[in-house]
Amino acid sequence: MRVSMTLSLPRQPSSVTRARHVLSTLLTLTDATEDARGHLAVLITEACANAVMHADLDSAVDITIIIIDNDVCLLEVGNRGSTPDGARLHADLPAPLTVGGRGLPLIAALADTATFVAGPPDHVLLRITQHLTEL
């Protein structure tokens, strides 16, 4: 089974919840483990929240969700803006730990893979993969 959906949501906080609900609904079509469902809920929440917070003011939050062979979920979250400094993801929390700065470390720690994908200079695209079942 292959399922795919593309969303273009407004740059507003409620879009984070909408994206999470759509992903949760799509996952009901799979045999995803509870761990995978929980990780994916955090992954899409953090990726979308970052897009809403850091995107250019008139940018939409573009989301693609692809479920491949009932085994892997690919999430892509994009917007107009600039890639964070260093354009790399790492699981180290920022020091000092402040209110912000936890999203990318959470994504790096929970995802099977997560990377910023090269694109036009004014576009940010974060690609995340997560296995849905035990390996």
N, C-alpha and C positions, 0 to 999 in steps of 0.2 A: 504494500500500500504506500502510495505517495500522496501527501496532502500538502498544499501550499496556499498561503494567503498573504496578500499584501495590503497594508493599511497606510493611509496618510492621515495622521491625526493633527489637530491644532496644537501649537506650543502652549499648552496649559496643563496644570497639575492633574486635572481629571483624566487626561489622556493616559497617564501611567496606569490608573485603575482599569481603564477600558482595555488597554493592551494586555494586562494581566488576565482579565476575564476572558478575552478571546483565546489566549494561549491555553488557559485552563480548560475551556470548552473543547478545543482541538485535541488536547491530551486525553479526553474521555474516549476518543476513538482508538486509543493505543493501549498497550499493556505496560505502560510506564510504571516504574516502581514509585513508591511514595517518596523515597529520597530524591529521585530524578524530578518528580513533580515539585517538590519543595525547593530544590536547587534552581529549577527553571523559573519558579515564581520570584525568587530573589534576583536572578539574573535579569529577567525582563524588567522588573521593577527598578533596579539600579541603573540599567542601561537607558531606560526611558526617562527616568528622573534626571540623569545627567544630560540627556538631549534637551529636555524641557528647560533645565536650568542654564545650560551653557550655549544653546543655539542662538544664532542671529535672531533678532526680534521678530522678523517677518517669516521665519522658517517654519515649515511643518516638520513633524517627527514622522519619518518614514520607517515602517517596520515590515519586515518579511519574515514569515514563519514557515519553515519547510520541515515536514516529518518524512523521513526517508526509510522505507522498508520496516516501519514500526519499530525501528531500532535507534535512530539518531534524530535529534531535533537541531536544526540550524536556525539561529536567530540572527537577523541583521537589523541594526538600528542605525539610522542615518539622519543627518540634518545638515543645514548650511551653517557653517561656523569653522572653527579651526581645531585641529587635533591637539589634545593636551600636550604639554611639554614632554619631550622625549618619545612620544608616540608609542610607548611600550606599556605593557601591563605587568605588574608584579604584585605579589601577595603581601608585601611589607606595608604595614600601616604607617601613616605619616607621623613624624615626631616634630613637635609635640602633637598629640592627638587632639584635634579640635572638632568642632561640630561637623565640618565637611571633610572630604578627603578619604572617605571609607569606601565609596562605591567601586572604584576601579580595583582596589585590593580584594574586595569581596568577589568581584567578577573573576579576577585572576585565580582566587583560591577555589571557587566552586565549579567553574567551567572545565570541561575536558580540554577545550582550546578556546582562546579568546585573543583576538588581534585587531588592530586598526588596519583597514584595507586602504591601500593607496587609491586615490581618486582625484578629481579636480581640486585645485588649491582651496576652494571655498566650501568643500564638502567633507564631512566626517562620516565614516562608516565603520561601525564596530561589528565584527563577525564573531559569533559565539557558537560552539557546538557542545552538545550534551548527549551522552548515551542515555537511552530510555530504560534499558534493562541491564541486568548484571552482565559483566563481560565474562 
